[in-house]
Amino acid sequence: MSVSEIESAITQLPAKEFVELMAWIEQYHERAWDKQIETDLESGRLDALLKEVAEEHEAGLARPPSTTRCCRDRCPKSPHLPPALPC
């Protein structure tokens, strides 16, 4: 099945089934994201970033999330931003 066939089928779903599909896609995406993070952590791909974060924290440069600048102006449609993140 091609992507255009899937897109066409989605447009024909009843509202209830569309909502169910979106919930499934969101869960699937979250599992894939978690797996990618785990893979990156295990491979050491994030080691440099984690070291940088630890150094900034130790230097007192870390701020609580409520005082950090929101990045929604750069990525307003990012699914990775929690809805409670203050701007």
HELIX and SHEET records of a PDB file:
HELIX    1   1 VAL A    3  THR A   11  1                                   9    
HELIX    2   2 ALA A   15  SER A   43  1                                  29    
HELIX    3   3 ASP A   47  GLU A   58  1                                  12    
HELIX    4   4 PRO A   65  THR A   67  5                                   3    
END                                                                             
